[in-house]
Amino acid sequence: MAPDPFVALMRRYVVDYTNAHALAVCDEIMEPDYVLRMGPHVLAGRDESYKPATRRQLEQFPGLGLTVHEIVTSGDRLALRFSEHGASVRHDGAVAAWAGLGLYEWNGSRLTANRVEQDYLARRRQLADGVPDPVAPPAPAPWDTVAAPPDPDVEDVARAWAGTGLSAVPGVVFDDGRDDTALVEPDEVVVDDLFSAGRHAALHVTVHGRYRGGLDGLDDRVGAPAVLHANALVEVTDGRVAGGHVVRDRLGLVRALAATEPVAAG
């Protein structure tokens, strides 16, 4: 059986480009107008924005590696759940491993866009305390992933769950797996992206509301306006979300809250 073409392209992305630190491969697998979105940030243009940002990452983590944990694709869209890991030259060689989840688009030959979230708050913790998290086991056969057709019913279940602000569900792992606290009480949840492949759904949401607490050093910001970006890859069984992973831009939320005024008591 021939490999799925989108999966084959992602193999080049992971093996030939990312893990080989071969930025020249980007020219072969990405369109010039490639766009990366992460949290509130947009890097538009493969050569103008994306490659310089990647080069800075590789300079900080000269041994950076990427481990694939899961691939889901419909043939038109693809979700990649992964960990990045390495030693930071800016932190005296401290080692970190952190979760990521990317939602990719292509045009049938090259990548056109990615909406990704990475758990940089977990990375910051590890670089500060010098104790790296373990890297989860790799997917046993990621490059043999077979495309599954979209399922509107699965998308409806995922969209309804997203409307809760991605509330905690048994079997769903949040970020580094240490806490599934709902950080923001939702007033509005925008589903920025959503697709399905078989019984899996991948989505990105932006949660607008008020900070509920749960982040160190920000107790005096509880009740402050807050915006949280998150990616999720979940499995839907019997009409409900039954498992999966969520990666939230917790560090972006920390930085935004730290820049606001404390909430007056009472």
C-alpha positions in Angstrom: 0.0 0.0 0.0 1.4 3.4 -1.0 1.9 5.9 1.8 -0.7 8.6 2.2 0.8 11.6 0.3 0.1 14.2 3.1 1.7 11.8 5.6 4.7 11.3 3.3 5.1 15.1 3.1 5.0 15.4 6.9 7.6 12.7 7.1 9.9 15.0 5.2 8.9 17.8 7.5 9.8 15.9 10.6 12.8 13.8 9.4 14.4 15.7 6.6 13.8 19.2 7.8 13.1 19.5 11.6 15.3 16.8 13.0 18.0 17.3 10.5 17.9 21.1 11.1 17.9 21.5 7.3 16.2 24.8 6.7 16.8 24.5 2.9 14.2 21.7 2.8 11.5 24.3 3.7 11.8 25.6 0.1 10.8 22.1 -1.1 7.9 21.3 1.2 6.4 24.8 1.9 4.9 27.4 -0.3 6.6 30.8 -0.3 3.5 32.3 1.4 3.4 29.7 4.1 1.7 31.0 7.3 2.3 29.9 10.9 -0.1 30.9 13.6 0.7 30.4 17.3 -1.4 32.0 20.0 -2.0 35.5 18.9 1.1 35.6 16.7 1.2 35.2 12.9 4.4 34.5 10.9 3.5 35.2 7.3 6.0 34.2 4.6 8.3 31.2 4.5 11.5 33.2 3.9 10.6 36.5 5.5 9.2 35.3 8.8 9.1 31.5 9.3 12.7 30.5 8.6 14.3 33.3 10.6 12.1 32.4 13.6 13.0 28.7 13.2 16.7 29.6 12.9 16.5 31.4 16.3 14.9 28.4 17.9 17.7 26.1 16.6 20.3 28.5 17.8 18.9 28.3 21.3 18.4 24.5 21.1 21.3 23.3 18.8 20.4 19.7 19.5 16.6 20.2 19.2 14.6 17.0 18.4 11.0 16.4 17.5 9.2 13.1 18.5 5.9 12.3 16.8 3.2 10.9 19.2 0.2 10.9 16.9 -0.9 11.8 13.3 -4.5 12.1 12.2 -5.4 13.1 8.6 -8.5 13.3 6.4 -6.3 13.6 3.3 -7.1 17.3 3.1 -6.0 18.3 6.6 -3.6 16.8 9.1 -3.0 17.0 12.9 0.5 16.3 14.3 0.9 15.8 18.1 4.5 15.9 19.1 7.1 16.8 21.7 10.1 19.0 21.1 13.1 18.5 23.4 16.7 19.7 23.7 19.2 21.6 25.8 19.1 25.4 25.9 22.4 27.3 25.4 20.7 30.3 27.1 20.1 28.3 30.3 23.5 26.8 30.8 22.5 23.6 29.0 19.3 22.9 30.9 17.2 20.3 29.2 13.4 20.5 28.5 10.7 18.5 26.7 7.4 20.1 25.9 4.2 19.2 24.1 3.0 20.6 20.8 0.0 20.2 18.5 -0.1 21.5 14.9 -3.0 21.6 12.5 -1.7 21.7 9.0 -3.0 22.7 5.6 -1.6 21.8 2.2 -2.4 22.3 -1.5 -1.8 18.7 -2.6 2.0 19.1 -3.0 3.3 21.6 -0.4 2.3 23.0 3.0 0.5 26.2 3.0 -0.3 26.9 6.7 0.0 25.6 10.3 -1.9 26.6 13.4 0.2 25.3 16.3 0.3 25.6 20.0 3.2 24.5 22.2 3.4 24.3 26.0 6.1 26.9 26.5 5.1 27.3 30.2 6.2 23.7 30.8 9.4 24.5 28.9 10.1 27.5 31.1 9.5 25.5 34.3 12.0 22.9 33.2 14.6 25.3 32.1 14.3 27.1 35.4 14.5 24.1 37.8 16.8 22.0 35.7 14.5 18.9 35.8 13.3 17.8 32.3 10.0 16.1 31.8 10.2 12.6 30.2 9.4 12.4 26.5 6.3 10.4 25.9 6.6 7.2 23.8 6.7 7.8 20.0 3.9 6.7 17.8 4.9 3.2 16.6 4.1 3.7 12.9 3.3 7.4 12.3 4.3 7.3 8.6 1.8 4.4 7.9 -1.2 6.5 9.0 -4.1 6.1 6.7 -6.5 9.0 5.9 -10.0 8.7 7.3 -13.0 10.6 5.9 -14.5 13.6 7.7 -17.5 13.0 10.0 -19.9 15.9 10.6 -21.3 14.2 13.7 -17.9 14.0 15.2 -17.4 17.7 14.4 -20.7 18.6 16.1 -19.6 16.9 19.3 -16.2 18.6 19.3 -17.8 22.0 18.6 -20.2 21.6 21.5 -17.3 20.7 23.8 -15.3 23.6 22.6 -18.2 25.9 23.6 -17.6 25.0 27.2 -14.1 26.4 26.9 -12.6 22.9 26.6 -13.7 21.7 30.0 -12.0 18.8 31.7 -13.1 15.4 30.4 -11.9 12.0 31.7 -9.2 10.8 29.3 -8.3 14.2 27.9 -4.7 15.3 28.9 -4.1 19.0 29.2 -0.6 20.4 28.4 2.0 18.6 30.5 -0.6 16.4 32.3 -0.1 18.1 35.6 -3.3 20.1 35.8 -6.6 20.3 33.8 -7.8 23.5 35.5 -10.0 25.6 33.3 -8.0 28.8 33.3 -10.5 31.1 31.8 -14.3 31.4 32.5 -15.7 31.7 29.0 -17.8 34.5 27.9 -17.2 33.7 24.2 -15.5 30.8 22.5 -14.4 31.2 18.9 -13.7 28.0 17.0 -11.0 29.2 14.7 -10.4 25.8 13.0 -12.1 22.4 13.1 -11.8 19.3 11.0 -12.4 15.6 11.5 -10.9 12.3 10.3 -12.9 9.3 11.3 -13.8 9.5 14.9 -11.0 12.1 15.6 -11.5 15.8 15.7 -8.8 18.5 15.6 -9.6 22.1 16.5 -8.3 25.4 17.6 -10.3 27.7 19.9 -9.8 31.2 21.3 -11.5 31.5 24.7 -12.5 35.0 25.8 -13.6 35.6 29.3 -12.2 36.1 32.9 -9.2 34.6 34.5 -10.3 31.9 37.0 -6.9 31.2 38.6 -4.6 28.2 38.5 -1.3 29.9 37.4 1.5 30.6 39.9 1.9 34.2 41.0 -1.3 35.5 39.5 -3.8 35.2 42.3 -4.4 39.0 42.3 -5.4 38.8 38.6 -8.4 36.4 39.2 -11.4 38.0 37.5 -9.2 40.0 35.0 -10.2 39.9 31.3 -8.3 37.0 29.7 -7.8 35.4 26.3 -6.6 31.8 25.9 -5.6 30.0 22.7 -5.7 26.2 22.6 -5.4 23.3 20.2 -7.1 20.0 20.8 -7.0 16.6 19.2 -9.8 14.3 20.6 -11.5 11.1 20.0 -15.3 11.0 19.9 -17.1 7.8 21.0 -20.8 7.3 21.5 -21.5 11.0 20.9 -19.1 12.3 23.5 -15.4 13.3 23.7 -13.8 10.2 25.2 -10.1 11.1 25.2 -7.4 13.1 23.6 -5.0 16.0 24.2 -5.2 19.7 24.6 -2.2 22.1 24.3 -2.9 25.6 25.6 -0.9 28.8 25.2 -0.5 29.1 29.0 2.7 31.2 28.8 1.0 33.7 26.5 -1.8 33.9 29.1 0.7 34.4 31.9 2.5 37.2 30.1 -0.8 39.0 29.2 -2.1 38.8 32.8 1.2 40.0 34.2 0.9 43.1 32.1 -2.5 43.9 33.4 -3.4 45.7 36.7 -4.2 43.6 39.7 -7.9 43.1 40.4 -9.1 45.1 43.4 -10.3 42.8 46.3 -14.0 43.0 47.0 
